[in-house]
């Protein structure tokens, strides 16, 4: 058994060999829509669904394009990212005097430890031995 179903291809697909308004399907339409659970729409009394609109205030016949959908999805995300970056910039205005003092003390302590290690006898001996071996290598 074959049923005839009216399909509106939309204004952008109204030309070409595949754009016939009447299509046939091998099985008759179900009594209820599997996805929504409602009765199928009557094509004679119900206007065709225009699909998702580009914006809530757009004209009824205008269909959403991928660019509109992407902007609608990414717009709030971009605004949230900008707000988060602005908040981070406001919260981090630099180090205070105490933080500078602690940073300076830590740098001085690290320099003292590094000087002690490098000027120690074992490091001087190791570096001297390394340089002497490098100079004695024959090519």
Sine and cosine of phi, psi and omega as CSV:
sin_phi,cos_phi,sin_psi,cos_psi,sin_omega,cos_omega
0.00,0.00,0.69,-0.73,-0.03,-1.00
-0.84,-0.55,0.73,-0.69,0.03,-1.00
-0.93,-0.36,0.52,-0.85,0.04,-1.00
-0.99,-0.17,0.78,-0.63,-0.04,-1.00
-0.85,-0.52,0.72,-0.69,0.04,-1.00
-1.00,0.10,0.81,-0.58,-0.01,-1.00
-0.84,-0.54,0.79,-0.61,0.08,-1.00
-1.00,-0.06,0.94,-0.33,-0.06,-1.00
-0.96,0.27,-0.14,0.99,-0.01,-1.00
1.00,0.02,0.34,-0.94,-0.07,-1.00
-0.92,0.38,-0.47,0.88,-0.05,-1.00
-0.98,0.17,-0.19,0.98,-0.02,-1.00
-0.85,-0.53,0.59,0.81,-0.10,-1.00
-1.00,-0.04,0.09,1.00,0.00,-1.00
-0.84,-0.55,0.34,-0.94,0.10,-1.00
0.97,-0.22,0.17,-0.98,-0.08,-1.00
-0.93,0.37,-0.38,0.93,-0.04,-1.00
-1.00,-0.09,0.16,0.99,-0.13,-0.99
-0.99,-0.16,0.39,0.92,0.02,-1.00
-0.89,0.46,0.69,-0.73,-0.02,-1.00
-0.95,0.30,-0.51,0.86,0.01,-1.00
-0.98,-0.18,0.78,-0.63,0.04,-1.00
-0.84,-0.54,0.36,-0.93,0.09,-1.00
-0.89,-0.45,0.59,-0.81,0.08,-1.00
-0.84,-0.54,0.50,-0.86,-0.10,-1.00
-0.93,0.37,-0.45,0.89,-0.05,-1.00
-0.88,-0.47,0.53,-0.85,0.06,-1.00
-0.93,0.36,0.43,-0.90,0.02,-1.00
-0.90,0.44,0.55,-0.83,-0.01,-1.00
-0.94,0.33,0.33,-0.94,0.01,-1.00
-0.94,0.35,-0.49,0.87,0.07,-1.00
-0.78,-0.63,0.53,-0.85,0.04,-1.00
-0.95,0.30,0.77,-0.64,-0.04,-1.00
-0.89,0.45,-0.60,0.80,-0.09,-1.00
-0.98,0.22,-0.73,0.69,-0.09,-1.00
-0.99,-0.13,-0.37,0.93,-0.04,-1.00
0.99,0.16,0.13,0.99,0.00,-1.00
-0.98,-0.22,0.20,-0.98,0.05,-1.00
-0.92,0.39,0.53,-0.85,0.00,-1.00
-0.91,0.41,0.44,-0.90,-0.01,-1.00
-0.97,0.24,0.61,-0.79,0.06,-1.00
-1.00,0.06,0.90,-0.44,-0.08,-1.00
-0.91,0.41,-0.35,0.94,-0.01,-1.00
-0.98,0.19,-0.51,0.86,-0.06,-1.00
-0.97,-0.26,-0.32,0.95,-0.05,-1.00
-0.97,-0.26,0.78,-0.63,0.05,-1.00
-0.93,0.37,0.44,-0.90,0.00,-1.00
-0.90,0.44,0.55,-0.84,0.00,-1.00
-0.95,0.31,0.84,-0.54,0.00,-1.00
-0.96,0.28,-0.11,0.99,-0.02,-1.00
1.00,0.09,-0.09,-1.00,-0.01,-1.00
-0.91,0.40,0.64,-0.77,-0.01,-1.00
-1.00,0.07,0.39,-0.92,-0.01,-1.00
-0.93,0.37,-0.57,0.82,0.01,-1.00
-0.40,-0.92,0.38,-0.92,-0.01,-1.00
-0.87,0.50,-0.48,0.88,-0.04,-1.00
-0.99,-0.14,0.18,0.98,-0.02,-1.00
-0.98,0.19,0.35,-0.94,0.02,-1.00
-0.89,0.46,0.46,-0.89,-0.09,-1.00
-0.88,0.48,-0.52,0.86,-0.05,-1.00
-0.99,0.11,-0.12,0.99,-0.07,-1.00
-0.99,0.11,0.79,-0.61,-0.02,-1.00
-0.99,-0.10,0.48,-0.88,0.01,-1.00
-0.96,0.28,0.65,-0.76,0.08,-1.00
-0.98,-0.22,0.28,-0.96,0.04,-1.00
-0.84,0.55,-0.57,0.82,0.01,-1.00
-0.92,0.40,-0.65,0.76,0.04,-1.00
-0.90,0.44,-0.69,0.72,-0.01,-1.00
-0.91,0.41,-0.65,0.76,0.02,-1.00
-0.90,0.44,-0.67,0.74,0.03,-1.00
-0.91,0.42,-0.62,0.79,0.01,-1.00
-0.92,0.39,-0.57,0.82,-0.01,-1.00
-0.99,0.16,-0.65,0.76,-0.10,-1.00
-1.00,0.03,-0.29,0.96,0.00,-1.00
-0.84,0.54,-0.81,0.59,0.03,-1.00
-0.90,0.44,-0.57,0.82,0.02,-1.00
-0.91,0.41,-0.66,0.75,0.03,-1.00
-0.91,0.40,-0.63,0.77,0.03,-1.00
-0.90,0.44,-0.65,0.76,0.02,-1.00
-0.90,0.43,-0.66,0.75,0.00,-1.00
-0.91,0.42,-0.65,0.76,0.04,-1.00
-0.90,0.44,-0.68,0.73,0.00,-1.00
-0.90,0.44,-0.64,0.77,0.02,-1.00
-0.91,0.42,-0.66,0.75,0.03,-1.00
-0.92,0.40,-0.64,0.77,0.04,-1.00
-0.89,0.46,-0.67,0.74,0.01,-1.00
-0.91,0.42,-0.63,0.78,0.02,-1.00
-0.91,0.41,-0.62,0.78,0.03,-1.00
-0.92,0.39,-0.63,0.78,0.00,-1.00
-0.93,0.38,-0.63,0.78,-0.07,-1.00
-0.96,0.29,-0.46,0.89,-0.06,-1.00
-0.94,-0.33,1.00,0.04,-0.04,-1.00
-0.98,-0.18,0.24,0.97,0.00,-1.00
0.93,-0.37,0.06,-1.00,-0.03,-1.00
-0.99,0.11,0.52,-0.85,0.10,-1.00
-1.00,0.08,0.04,-1.00,-0.04,-1.00
-0.88,0.47,-0.65,0.76,0.00,-1.00
-0.90,0.43,-0.66,0.75,0.01,-1.00
-0.91,0.41,-0.61,0.79,0.09,-1.00
-0.88,0.47,-0.68,0.74,-0.01,-1.00
-0.89,0.45,-0.71,0.71,-0.01,-1.00
-0.92,0.40,-0.66,0.76,0.04,-1.00
-0.89,0.46,-0.64,0.76,0.02,-1.00
-0.91,0.40,-0.68,0.73,0.04,-1.00
-0.89,0.46,-0.67,0.75,0.00,-1.00
-0.90,0.43,-0.66,0.75,0.02,-1.00
-0.91,0.42,-0.65,0.76,0.01,-1.00
-0.91,0.41,-0.66,0.76,0.02,-1.00
-0.90,0.43,-0.67,0.74,0.03,-1.00
-0.90,0.44,-0.64,0.76,0.04,-1.00
-0.90,0.44,-0.63,0.77,0.01,-1.00
-0.91,0.42,-0.69,0.73,0.02,-1.00
-0.90,0.43,-0.69,0.72,0.00,-1.00
-0.89,0.45,-0.67,0.74,0.02,-1.00
-0.90,0.44,-0.66,0.75,0.00,-1.00
-0.89,0.45,-0.68,0.73,-0.02,-1.00
-0.93,0.38,-0.72,0.69,-0.07,-1.00
-0.94,0.34,-0.60,0.80,-0.03,-1.00
-1.00,0.05,0.01,1.00,0.04,-1.00
-0.93,0.37,0.39,-0.92,-0.08,-1.00
-0.89,0.45,-0.62,0.78,-0.05,-1.00
-0.92,0.39,-0.62,0.78,0.01,-1.00
-0.94,0.34,-0.66,0.75,0.02,-1.00
-0.89,0.46,-0.69,0.73,0.02,-1.00
-0.89,0.45,-0.69,0.72,-0.01,-1.00
-0.90,0.43,-0.68,0.73,0.00,-1.00
-0.93,0.38,-0.63,0.78,0.02,-1.00
-0.90,0.44,-0.70,0.71,0.03,-1.00
-0.89,0.47,-0.63,0.77,0.01,-1.00
-0.90,0.43,-0.69,0.73,0.01,-1.00
-0.92,0.39,-0.67,0.74,0.00,-1.00
-0.90,0.44,-0.66,0.75,0.03,-1.00
-0.91,0.41,-0.61,0.79,0.01,-1.00
-0.91,0.41,-0.58,0.82,-0.01,-1.00
-0.97,0.24,-0.41,0.91,-0.04,-1.00
-1.00,0.03,-0.05,1.00,-0.02,-1.00
-0.94,0.34,0.74,-0.67,0.03,-1.00
-0.99,-0.13,0.60,-0.80,-0.01,-1.00
-0.98,-0.18,0.00,0.00,0.00,0.00
